Amino acid sequence: MKQAKISVVGEFKTGKIDPRIYGSFIEHLGRAVYGGIYDPEHPLADEDGFRKDVIDEIKKLNVPIVRYPGGNFVSGYNWEDGVGPVENRPKRLELAWGVTEPNSFGTNEFMKWCKKADTSCMMAVNLGLRGPDEARNLVEYCNHKGGSYYSDLRIKHGVKEPYNIKLWCLGNEMDGDWQIGHKTAYEYGRIASETAKVMKWVDPDIELVLSGSSNLNMPTFGDWELQTLDLAYDKVDYVSLHQYYDNRTGDTDSFLAKSMAMDEFIKTVICICDTVKGKKHKKKEINLSFDEWNVWYHSNNDPVERWSMAPHQLEDYYNFEDALLVGLMLMTLVKHADRVKIACLAQLVNVIAPIMTENGGRIFEQTIFYPFMHMSNYARGSVLLSNLTCDKHDSKEFTDVPDLDCLATVNEAEDEITVFCVNRCQNEDYELNVNLLDLNGFRVVEHIEMAGFKPLDGNNFISAPVKPSNAELPKNSENIHIKPFSWNVIRFKK
């Protein structure tokens, strides 16, 4: 058995964990809405058509925010189509995904669903085909108390009190030529700046997310952030990052090292934000919103009938190695909690999601459900300074990959320390020595693990064998058995 050690310092905290780092995403795409969170014909649907079994699963994930309504969808979306009497709403050709949008679910339905799911909304505005006027009208509709055209329209639609949505996205992936209304960095920076200005004139208390690069491989990555921040720095609060990973080559070792690339991506964007801060001589700091991230590749090429309504689209069935990388990616986000304040697992139900449903039927938890659930529930509070020593290995794409990756957090309110650990090695056991240097009186009370599975093992509607279990607690609480190819949650209490 190999030996590893993590030394944890209680006196030094590297970042306060913003709960919004455990956010998710619902787009009008595939069956995320229709057949996912909204299925009026389902036997478990409530009086509003929301699936209660889906809400129960979402509550297990403890998701504080959900980004809505897109995604690529938002760049062609007229928000006015999704409010008012459902029978009067138009059906539209939805060009981003090549389907028909019935608009029977919109802003008011989503906000009602958020309340039932114990979450809040991260609203996106259309800066593809629309602009500042429509965006400020939507803020007025959602956040103004009354006595104006759009706030009174909301009241007419049966919603007396304002929603007070405080987090807004200024468009989506505007650097990509697949985007409806794709723009250059200058074009987007100007419209984002003007949109942000009038949105904050309507409600000065809102926070705004500037649309960053669609992924770190975009040819304009870096320059896009520099130009758009230079134009909009004073008016925005966050810049977004998006990144998905795949294992099309079947190279598990390289796949599980991709969280290292994510780490470099985050560091680079932080440097760019601080470069613009220095150039402008500002005290204000721009933080990061990593509002699309996940594993995505299993379903990219699945055929979809053009102009169909809520088809099975982008429905990845995840395996065990996917779960390990999702855990590693979320650990990477939390390690940067000093600057990453918001993150959204994309998406929440059916579309590249931890929860899968049948229309009118069953539901199951995907493999990626569990690392997210553990992190969201146990990695609260602050990130502790720690140092990990273990062996390293090389893969085809990466060098010096640590066999283990670990994160230590402290929940001050619960007087609890949690160590998260992934063993990337498929055949090597480790004994992990957890040295709580200046944290006296703590002992291991639980060791949750996912281990003993092959890389391609997964769950489905019939059975869900890939689940966490409780490992035997060590006699010496400082030495934890970390099995090969495993996800581990080690909880310490006083």
N, C-alpha and C positions, 0 to 999 in steps of 0.2 A: 504494500500500500504506500502510495506517495504521500509526502508531507507538504502541507501548506500552512501559512499563518496569516491571519489578519489582525492587525493591531488597531484598536479603536480608541480615539481620544474624545472624552466627553466635553472637555473644556472648549474645544474648537469645533464650531459648526460652520460648514461651508455654504449653507443656504437654507432659507426657510422655504418649505415646500408649499407652494400655492395649490390648494385643492383642485383648481381648474386644470392642473396638469393631467388629471384623470378624466378629461372630457372625451366626448365621442362625436358622432356625425350622422345625421340623417339627411340624405339627399333624395329629391324626387328622381329616383333611378331604380329600375328593376322593381323588386318587391320590397324595397326598404320601407316605403310608406304603405302602399296598397298590397295587402297580404302579409305585411310585416307588423308595424305598430297599429295599423288601421285595417280591420277586417270585419265589417258589420255583420256578415253572415255567419261568423264563427260562433260555435256554441258558448265560448267563453268571452264573447264580446260584451262590453258594458253598454249602457244606454247611449253613449256617444260613438260606439263602434270600435272602441279601442280594445285590443286583446289584453285581457287581464293576466294571462299566463306570461305574455311578453313583458308586461310591466313588472311582474314579480321577478323575472330573471334580470331585468335591468336594475332593479333595486339591489340585487345581490352585488352588482358591479359598483354600486355607490358612485354613480356618474354625476358630477356637479353641473356640467354644462353640456349642451348638445348643439353643434353647429348646424344651421338650417338656412335656406333650402338647397344649397349647393355651395361648392361643386360647379362643374361645367354647366349644370342646369340653370344656375342663377343668371348667367350672362345673356340668356334669351327670355327671362321670366318677367312677366308683368305682374307685380304683386297685387294689383287691383283685381286680377282674374281670380284670386284665391280668397276674396272676402265677400261678404253679403250673402243673400239667399243662394243656397247651393243650386237650386233649379235654374237660376239665372246666369250661372257661371259658364263661360265658353270652354269648349274643348279646343285644344291647340295642338298643332304639329310641333313636337319637341325636338328641335334640330340637334341638340348636343348628343342625344343618345338614340335618335331615329325612331322614336315611339310617339304615341298619342297621350297627351296629358289631359285628364278629365277635369282637373281643378276642383274635385269634390272634397279635397283636403287642402287647406291653406293656412294662413297665418293664425286665425282665431282657433282653428282646430288644433294646430300645433301647440299653441300657448296653453290651451286647456289640457292637452296631453302632458305637457311639461309639468304642470301642477300635480297631476295624478302620478307621474313617474318620479316625483321628488327631484326634479332637475330644473335648470334654467336655460334660457335661449341665448345662443351666440348667433345673431342674425347677420346674414350677408345681403348686401345690396348689389344691384345689377349695374356694373360699370362697363359692360360689353356694348349692348345696344342702347342703354339709357345712361343717365348721369345725375348731376347734383339735384335737379328739380324733383325727380321721382324719389331719390333717396331722402331728401329732407321731408317730403310728404309722408313717407313711410315712418320716419321718426315721429312726426306729428301725430300720425294715426296711432302709433303704439304707445307714445310716452306723454303726450300732452293731456292735461286733465279734462279740458272741455272748453267750449266757447270759440272754437275755430272750425273751419270746414272739415278737415280730416279727423280731428278728435271727435267732433259731433257725428261724423259718419260712423266711427267705431261705436259710439253710444247707440246710434240707430241700429247697428248690427247686433245689439244686445250685450255689449261689453261696456259697463258704466265706468269702471275704474281703469286707469291706464296700466299697461303692462310694465312700464319702467325697465325696459330692456337696456342694459348698461354696456354690453359688449357687441361691437359691430365689425364686420369684415368689409373692407372696401374692394369689392369684386373678388375674382378668383382666377389665379393662374393666367394673368393677362399677358405674360411673356410667351405663351404657347400659341402657335399658329392654328392649333385645333380649337382654340377658344373663339366663341362667337364674339366679334368685336375686338379681336386681338390688336394690341397696341405696341408701339415702341416704348422704350423706357421713358422717354421724354413725354410722349402723349399720355401715358398712364400716370406718370408723376404729376402732371398738370391737372388732370381731371380728378385724381385722388385728392390732391391738395384743395381744390375748389369744393369738392364734395364734402370733405372733412370739415371745411370751414362752415358751410351752411348747416350741416348736421349738428355741429356743436353750438351753432347759434340757436337752433331749436331746443337742444338739451345740452347744456354745458357739462353735465356730469357723465356723459357717455365716454367710453374708451374705444379707440379705433385701431384696427389692424391693417397695416399696409400689405398689399399682396407682393410677396417676394418671389424668388425663382420657383418654377414648378418642380425642379429637382436639381441636385448638385451637378448633373451631367449636361445641363443646358449650356449651349455655347456662350450665352450672355450672362451666365451666373457670375456674380461678383460685380460686374459693371452695371447690371440691372439694379442691384441693391444700392450701389453708390449713387447712380443717377436719380432714382426715385426718392431715396432718402434725402438727397440734396434739395429736392423740390418740395418735399412734404414733411420734413423733419419736425418742424414746430407744431404741426397739427395732428400728428399720429402718436400712438403710444407703444405699438408693437410692430414688428415686421414678421411675416409668416414664412415658414419653411414647410415644404412637402417632400416626402420621400417614401417610396415603396421598394421592397427588395424581393428577389426571386431566386430560385435554385433550378433554373432550366437545365443546367449542365449535370445535375445530380452530384455535385461536389459538396458534400455536407460540411467538410472542414472549412472551406471558404465561405459557405453560406452562414455558418455560425460566427464567423469573424466580421461580418458586415456591420455589426454594431460599432466596430472601430471606425469604419468610414462615416457612420452617422455622427460619431463623436467629433471627427475632424470637420464635418459639415457645420456643426453647431459652433465650434471654435472659430471657424472662418467668418461666419455671419456676425458673431459677437465682435470680432476685430473690425469688420466693415462698419458696424453701427458706431463703434467707438472712434473710428477714423473720421466719420462725418461729424460726430460730436466735437472732436478736436478741431476740425476744420472750421466749424461754425462757432467755436468758443462757447459751447453751451454747457450748462450744468445739468440739464435734463438728460436722462439716460433712456435709450430705447431698448426694451426687452423683447424677448422672442415668443412667438406663438407657433408652435410646431403643429399646425392644425390639420394636417393629413399625414398619417404614417401607418404602415402595416406591412405584412407580407401579401403580395398580390401577383399571381401568375397562373394559377391552376385553371382559371376560367376565361382568360383573355380572348380566346379564339372561339368561344361557344357561339353558334349562330343564333340570331334573333330575327324574328319576323318583323319586317319594317312596318312601322306605324301601328304595331300592336299595342295593347294597353297593359302596363305592369307585367312585362314578360319576365321569365327566369333569366336574369342578366347579371353577369359577374358574380356568380355564386360559388366562391371557392369553398371546397371541403378541405379543411386544414388537417395536417398531420402533426406528429409529435415534434419533429425538428422545427416546424413552424412555430409551435408553442415556445420552444426554447429561445428562438430568435426574438419573438415578441417580448418575452421576459427580458432578454438582453437589451432590446431597444428601449423599453420602458425604464430599465435601470439607468441607461445612458441619459435619458431625459431628466430623471430625478437627480442624477449626479450634477447636472447643470442647473439645479433649482435656483441658484442665485440670479440667473438670467432667463431661463426658460420658465415662464409663468403660466403658460397655457399650452395644452396639447390635446389633440383630438384623434383617437383611434378611428380610422376610417374603414368600414362604417359600423353601425350598431346592430342592425338586424338584416339578415339574408344577403346583402351585398357586401362581399369581402368582410364578413362580420363574425363576432363571437357567438351569436345566437342565430339559429336556423329554424324556420317554421315551414309547415305545409299550409297551403291555402285551405282554411276550414278544418285543419287537422292538427298534427303533432308538432312538437317542439323539441329541440335538443341543444345542449351546450357543446360548442366546438372546443377543440383542444386549447385554442388560444384564450378561451374564456377564463381559465384558471389562473395563469400568471397575472393577468390584468386584475382579476378579482382580489388576489392576494396583495398586490401592490396598492391598489386603491383603498383597501381596508386597513392594511398594516403599515404602509409607508406614509405615515402622516406625521406632521411636526417639522423636524429639521434633519438635514443630512449631516452626519458626523464625519469629521476628518478620519480617514483610515488609510492604512498601508497594507497591501496584499503582497505576499511573496509566494510564488509557485513556479513550476516549470513552464516553459514556453515551447511552442512548436510552429512550424511553417506550414502553410497551405499553398495551393497553386496561385492564389491571388494575394495572399498576405504573408508577411514575415513577422516573427516574434509575437505570435498570438498567445496570450496567457491561457493556460489550460482551464483555469477558473476565472470567473468574473464575480466580484462581490460588491455589495453596497450595504452600508450600515446607516440606519435611521433611528431617531429617538422621538417618541411621542411623549412630550413633557406632561401633557394632561393626564395620560394614562400611566406614567412612570414605566414606560416599556421601551425596550430596545429591540429592533428587528434587524437581522442580518439576512440578506438575500444572496443566494449563490447559485450560479450555473456551472456545471462541469461540462465543458465542451468535448472532453475525451470520450470516445465510444467504448473504450476498454480499460480505462484506468480508474481505480478507486483512489480516493484521497482521504486522509485524515486532516481536517481543518482545525487548527488551533485558533480559537477566538480569544484574543487577549484584550480584555476591557481594562485599559491601562489605569484610568482614574475614575472608573465607574464601579464603585464597590457595592456589594450586596445583591447583585443580580444573579439569577440562575435561569437555566433553560426550563421553560414550561411547556414548549411545544416545538416539534420539528415536523413540518409538513413537507412532503417530498412527492415529486412525480419522477419515477424511475422504473427501470425494467422494461421500457418500451423500445421498439425499433423506430428508426427515423420516419418511416412512412405509415406507422400505426395511426389510426384516427377513429373518430366517432361518427355515428350516423343516426337516423331516426329509429332504427331497430335496437341498437345497443351503443353504450358509451363506455367502453372499457378504459379509455385513457383519462383517468381522473387522479386527483391527488389523494394521498393517504398519509396517515401519521406514522412516522418512523419511531423506532424504539429510542427513548431518551437516553443519552449517554450517562454512565456512572460519574464520569468527570465532565462537568458541564462545559469545560473549556475545549474539549476535543470532540468534534462532530464528524461522523462518518458521512462522506459525500460520495454517493454511488456514481458509477460511470454514466455519462449522458443523462444528466438529471437537473431538475429544478428544485430548489430548496428554500424554505422559509424557516428561519430559526428565531424563535421568539424568547426574549429574556424579560423576566419581571423581577422586581425587588421582593 
